[in-house]
Amino acid sequence: MKGKEIALSVMLCCFLAAGVIPTECFSSEETVVLSFSRQQEEAAGPGIYRVQRGDSLYRILERECSLKDDEIPRMLEKVKQINPSIKNIDVIFPGQEILLPAASETGDSDDATGTPSVNGESKEQVMDDGESAERSTILYTVRPGDSLGEILHRLFDIQSGEMNRCLEAVAAANPGITDINRIYPGQKLTFPDFSASSADTAGQVLSEQNENTLFTLTASESLPFLEEIFIALGADIVTEGNWYIPLASSGRITIDCARVPVASFPDGHRILMDCAGLIPSSVVGTLREQWNNYHVIACGDAADPLAIIDGMADMQHVPLVVEKTGRMAGIPGNPDVQIFFDRTVRASSGKTAGIRLLDDADEPLPDGLSAAIGARGTTVIEISESSLYSPSFDSVATPAYPARLEGRTPVDMAMEILRFAGLEVRRNADVPVFVSSEDGFNLSVSADLYLERADGALLLTSRSLPPQFLAILTERGFRVLELSKMTPGEAMIEQVARAAGLPVEKKYFKFSLFPENPDRLDHVRFSAVRVDGKDGSLYFVEDSFDAVFYRFLVNRWKVFVVVY
């Protein structure tokens, strides 16, 4: 192997005549037992040529455009210009779609516009006085199954990181279309020419996008970033030894996993992480043609991390769902978590990775919350220009557990509620109602719980009192609360707290994950009955509460939770 080249060996064997590769040839490597399948070929539209096995650009132009030998060199440059995805005109692969020049370009027409055609329509230049030919537009007829993103990617090699601004340019070029996201077959759309020659269109879009890029990753930084994502999605990362990929009727490809690690998914899909750009495009094309379950990610230096992720969505047959727009995501649990992800990637297994890009002023999630969210099925991966933050379960080794109402009877529960609120309560108290020295006779009542209040005493009893007796107690300034075992826990908390004169509120309460930064919208929320006690507020929560998030709320917000 040479210094920067991947180990690629084609081993011709006499037993390959029937296209069957015995597993003995590849030791016990898992790859050799994969079923072989070819991708289905789709018919390309008029004006777009799909490369066949054995093709070269020279032969394609000679055959499809009826060019003479002396005309082909000039047209090769034109093909490269209108197909920016072709970096090397000598390297094409079967299945690749190539936009061919219009008849006017090849000398078969008197059309003087000199613009390429798209699916049978000539690319019409639209120029104002004083504008150069680079300010051209392209007329495109929508085909069944088309989307704007797919058209931009196929014809102009527009990547996900550049897509939004290019869509804005398309919308501006089609003012008569009210919703640019809704297109239909047969519709004619005008596209700015995003090829390399269009300095005033695509060049501006790309430069603005680069200015807005938070940071880029080198090849060595991209690899651990990808590995964290694929591990979160359930893949095994192979970084040692060789990985063998059989080729139908011709041999096999040998991958040096130390230089191109392989992400192996349980469903049989394999992703080659070629961050250094070692795999030739011809090999990538061969894999794409022969194997639906092999995919290659090539990053290179100065890679936008979001563009790396968006590229996963553009790979055919890959079983990953990429949410390409940043959004707030809800992570259910108690408490619920609302967190912003710049991108989310979901595998067929249901496992999800949420990616967050941090600038220099941003902090990663605090107090091991990433691991707590990961335990709910969404792995949080945070990356900044200098650091990659992945969940560490070591950081949640000391959770804090909320208090719990343990009372089995209504009286026990009421007593705990009042004591949690910081109030002194007497149990099984004899409370004098009439006193002989003042009233001429003695009358007392036995209260399960007795609480002195500034505006009178509170009696809590588990027994039903006669209406006449209740009226007497009320007249003498006592407040009485009858406790019933039929009262649900939430209602019990509200009744006892209100009877004790404590402020009560029931709703969803929200607390920021970044109290020091009000601009960040990430937060937790939970439904609770809040009781403002003597020493502060208590949040009574039903059933359970995550101990890691509780530790965070206590440390950052001085929030105290009681579970019932």
N, C-alpha and C positions, 0 to 999 in steps of 0.2 A: 504493500500500500504506500502511496505517496502521502506527504505530510498532511494535506488538507482534503484528501479524497476519501470517500467512504469505500469500504471494502465491498466491491461488487464483482461477484464471480459468476460466470455463466458456464455451467457444467453440462456438456452435451453427453447424453447417455443413449446407448443403442436401444434401450427398452422404452424410449419416449415416443416411439413411432405412433402408438395409439393414444397418446396424450395422457397416459396414466403414470404417476410417479410413485413407485413403491416407497412405503414409509421407512424401510430399512436404510434407504440412502441418506436419511437425515437423522440418524440416531434416534433419540427419544424426544426430539423437539416437538412441542405442542402444535406448531404451525402446520405440520405435514398432515395432520388428520382433519384439517378444515376442508369443508366441501368446496369444490371449485364452481364458480359461477361467473358468467360474463354479464356485463351491463347491457341493458337493452339500448339499441341505437334508435334515436329519434330522428325523424326527418327534419332536416334543416330547411329554413324558409328560403325563398328565392333571394339571390344576392348574397347569401351566407353559405359558405362551403364548409362541409364537415370533412376533416382530413381522414383519408383512408390509409390502411397499412401500405407502406412503400412509397407514399407521396413525398414530394419535395415541393417547395414553393415554386421553383423554376418550372417543374412539370405541370403544376396546377395552373399557373398563368398561361403556359403554352397551350394546355388542353381546354381550359374553361373560358379563357379570354381570347383565344385565337391570335396570340401574339407571335410576332416574328422574333428571331433570336436577338436582333439589335434593339428591340423594344423592351425586352424583359428586364434588363438592369435598372432602367428608369422606373418601371412599374414595381419592382421589388422594394424600392425606397418608398413608393407611395403606399404599398401594402403595409409596410412597417409604420408609416405615419398614421394610417387610419386604424391600425390595430396596435394600440400602445401596450397591450398585454404581451406582444411578441418582442422579447428583448433581443433575441438572436434569430435572424431570418433563416439561419441554417438549422435551427432546432425547432421542429414541430412534432406533434405526436398524434397518433390515431384518436379520433373522437373530438379533437380540438376544432372549434368553430372559428372560421376566418372570414372577415368581411372583405369582399373583392371589389376592386374599383369598378365604377360605372363604365358603360360603353363609351361615353365621351372621353374617359381617361385613357382608353386603350386605342383610340383612333378610329373606332367603328361608328362614330356619330359626329354630327356637326355641332353638337351642343358645346358652347364655349365656356360653360361654367367651370369645368374642370373639377368636379366634386364627385365623391364616391356615392354609390347607391346602397340603399338598405332595403332588403326584401322586395326587390323589383322596382322601388321608387328611386329616382335619382336624388342625391343630396342636393337640394337647391340652396345656393348661396343667396343670402339676403344682405345687401350692403347699402349703407347710406353713402352720400357723397363724402369723399375724403377718407372712407374706411378702407382698410387693407383687406386682402383676400382672406386673412386669418380670421376676420370677424364673420365667419360663415355659420349658417345654421343647416340643420339636417332634417328633412321630412321623413318621418317613419310611420309606417302603417302597422297598427297593433295587431299581433297574432294571438290566437287562442292560447290561454295560459300565461300570457305576458303579465308582468308587473313592472312598474317604473324602475324599481331597484334592480330587477333582473336585467332589464334592457340596458341600464347604465353600466352594470357590471360586465355584461356580455360584449357590448359594442365599444365601450370606452375604458374598460378595466377600472371603473370607479370602485374604490374599496369602501367598506362600511364607515370608516372614520371621515370620509369625504362626502358621504351620501347626502346628508341633510342640506348642505349648501348647494350641491348640484341639483337637488330637487327644487330648491328655491329658484335656481336659474331656469329650470324647465317650466316652473309655474309662471315666471315672468315672461317666458317666450311663448306662452299659450294663454293670453289674457281672457280668451273667450271660454275657457274651461273653468267652471266654478269650483269643482273639487278635483284637484290634480291626482288624488289617490284613487279615483274611480275611473278606470278606462275600460274600453270594450273592443272586441275584435273588429277590425275594419276602420277604427278611428285613426285619423291622421294627426300625429303630434310633431311639433317642431322642437328639435333639440339644439342647443348651442353645441358647436363642434368642440368637444372636450379633448380632442386629440392634442398631441404635443405642440402642434403649430398654433393652437388657439391661446396665445399668451394672455389675451384680455379676458378670457373666460375661465377655462380650467386652471390656468396658472394662478389667477387671482383666488379662486376657490381653494386651491391647495395651500397657497401661502397663508391665507386667513386661517385655515384649519391648523396648520403647523403652529401659528401663533397661539392658538387656543389649546394646543395640546399641553396637558399639565406637565408631563415629563416623558422621556423615552427610556427604553431598556436596551442594554447591550445584549449580545447573544448569550453571554454567560449569566446575565440576570434574568433573561426570559425563560431559561430552562427550569430553574427552581419554581418560578411563578406558574408555569404550565404543570409541573409535577404536583404542586399543591392542589391545583384545580382538579386534576384527574384522580388524585388520591381521594379527594372529597367526593368524587362521583363514583367511587367504588372500584377504580382500576388498580391493578398491580403495576408497579413501575420496574421494568427490567433494565438494569444498568451494567450488567456484566455478561460476558460471553457473546456468542453470535446468535442471531435470529435468522432462520432460513425461511424464505418465501418461495414456494414452487412456482414456476412459470410453465404454462401449458405448452407442451411439445418442444421446449427449448432448454430447460434447465432450471436454475433457481437464482434468487438474489440472496446474498449473505450480508446481513446488517451487523456491524460492530456496535453493540449496545452501549459500550463505554463512550462512544462518540455520538451515537444517535439513539438515545434511550427509547424504549417502546412502552407505551401505556396499553396494557392488556385488560380489556373489559370482560366481565363475566358472560356477556351475550355473544362473545366471539369477535367483536370489533377490536381493531388494533390501530393505534395512532403513533406514527413515527415522529418524534420531536426533533426535527432537523434545524435546530436554532442556528447552527453555523453555516447553513446552506451548502451542505456537502453532497446531497443527492442531486444528480443531474436531472433536468426537466424531462429528458427522454425516459428516465427510469420512473419518474412520477407518473408520466403518461401511461407507461406500460402497466403499472400497478392499478391505475384508475380503470384501464380497459379490462383487465383480467380479474380483478378482485373488488367486490363491492364492500368488503369489510376491512380493507386497508386504506388508511388515510395518512397524508403527510402534512405537517405544519412546518413551514419555513419562516423564520422570523427575521434573521439578520440583525445587524447593528442598528441602533437608533429606531427601535420598533415601538410604536404606540401600543401600550398594553391593551387598550380597548379595541384597537384594530386587530390585535392578535385574537382576542375572544370572538369578535365579529366574524373573523375568517372561519371559525368553526362552523358557523351557520351556513357558509357558502360551500362547504364540502358535501358532495353528493352522498346520500345514503348513511351519513353519520348519524347515530341515534342520540343526538344531543339537541336540546331545544334551547336556543339562546334568546334571551330577552334583550334586545339591542338598545333599548332606551332606559336611561336612569329613572328610577321610580321608588316611591316608598313601598316597602313590602311588609305585610303583616305576618308575624310569626305567632301562631296561637299558643296559648298556655295561660298560666296564672302566675305572674301577670302576662298580658299580651305585650308583644314587642312590635313597635313600628320603627323600621330602620330603612335608611336610604341605601340602595345598591346602585352602583353605576352600571353593572351588568349582572344578570343571573344566568346560570347554565344548569339545565336539568337533564339528568340521564334517564334512560328508559326504566331504570330501577326505581325512579322517584327521588333519588338522592339529588340534592341541590347544592350548588356553590353560589354564594353571593359575593361579588367582588366590589370592594370599595377603594377608590383612589384618594389618597391623602396628599394635600399640599403641605408646605413647610409649616403652616400655622395650625394644621389639624392634629388632633391626638387620636390614637387608636382607641377602640372601645375599652372602657376601664374595667378593672377588677375581675378579669376573667370572664366577662360577659360573652365573649366570642365562643368560648367552649360551652357555656350554658345554652346559647342559641344552637350550637352544633348538635347538642344532645337532642334537640327537637327536630333534627333532620335537615337543617340548612347550615352548611359550613361557611363561616365568614372568613374571607381572605382579604386582608387589608395590605395595600402596598403603597409606599411612598418612593420618592426618588432615591432614598438611601436605605430603606428597610422593607422587608417583607414580613408581615405579621400574620402568623397562623395560630389557630387555637391551641392553647396549652392547658391540659387538664391539671397540671401541677398548680396552676394559679387558682384553682377552685378547691384546694385541699382543706380550707378552713371556712366553710360556709357558716352562716348564722341562721339559726332556726327560730321562727316566730313563736311566740307564746300560744297556748291553746286553751280554750275553754274545756275543762275536763268534767264539769259538773254533770251528773247523771239525772238529777232532779231539777225542776224549775227553781227551787230555792237555792240549790248549790250553784246553778248557773247565774242567778241574779246576784248572789254574793260575790262571785268571781268578777262579774262585770263591774260592780261598784268598787271593788278593791283595785282592779286594773286601772280604774279612773282616779285612784288616789284617795278614795273616801273611806272613812272609818265606819264600820257597820257592826252592830251588835246582833248576835243570833239568839233566838229563843228568849226574847226579852219580855218581861211583864211591864206593860205600859199603863200607868194610872190614868184613868179617864175622869173619874170623880174622886175627890178627897174629902173625908169626913170633916176635917177641920174647916173646910170651905163650903162643902156642899151638903154636909150632914150625913153622908154615907160614902162608902168606898166602892169603886168599880174599876176594875183593870181588865185589860185585854192582853192575851198572849200573842205576840207577833213573831213570825218566823224570822224576820229581819227588821231591824229598827235603825233608822238613819236620822240624825239631827240635821235640820236645814235651817237657814237663816229665817225663812218665812214659815217655819213650822216643821213638825216631825213627819217622817214618812214611815208608814207601816206596810210591810210586804208580807202577805199571808198566802198559804196554799189552800186555805179553807174558804168556803163561801160564807159570807156574813149576811145575816138578815138585813133587809133594806132599812128597817127601823134603826138597827145598830149602826149601819153605815151613815145614816143621816145624823145620828148623835155624834159620831166621831168627826164628821165633816163640820158640824156646828161647833165642836170644841177645838177646831183648828188643825185636825189631823188630816193628812193625805193618805189614802189607802189604795194599794195596788194588789189586786187578787191575781196570783200566779196560777196558770193552768198548764198542765203537761201537754195540752193540745195546741199550745201556741208554738209556731215554728221559731227556729233559732233567730232568724233575722228580725221578726216581729218582737220577740222577747227582748232583744238588745235595744231596739228603739223604745219599747214601752218602759223598760227599767231606767234607761238613761233620761228620758223625758220626765218620768216621775221624780227622778232625783234632781231635776232642774238643770240638766246638762244639755248644751247645744248638740243637735244631732243633724246629720245630713247624709242622704243616701244617693250615690251617683257613681259614674266612672271618674276616677281620679287619674290625672296624667302627670308624669314627672320626666323631665328631660334627662337623657343619658349624659348630657354635657352641660351641667348647671352653669359653668363659667362662660359658656358660649351660647347666648340666646338665639343666634342665627341658625344653629343646627337643629333640625327638626326631629331627630331620632329621640324616641321616648318609649317609656313603658306606661301601660294603663291597666287598671283593674277596677272591678266593681266592689264597693265596700260600703259599710255603714261607718261613717266617721263620728266619733264621740270626742268632744273637747273636754278632757278631764282636768283635774287639778294640776297635773304636772305636764300637760301637753295633749296633743291629739292622738287618738287610737283609731286604727283602721281595722274593723272587724270584717274578716274575709271568710267566705264559706269554703269548707272542704280542705283545700291545700294551698300552699304558696311556695314558689321556687326559692330554695334557701340561698342560692347564689345571688339572685336579684334582691332578696331581702337584705343580705349583707350590704349590697350597694346602696339600697335606699336608706338604711340606717346610717351608713358612713357619709353619704353625700347629701341626704335630705333630712336626716333625723326623723325618719318615718318609722313608726312602730306598728307592727301588724299583729293582730290576734286572730287565730284561726278557730272557727267553731264548726 
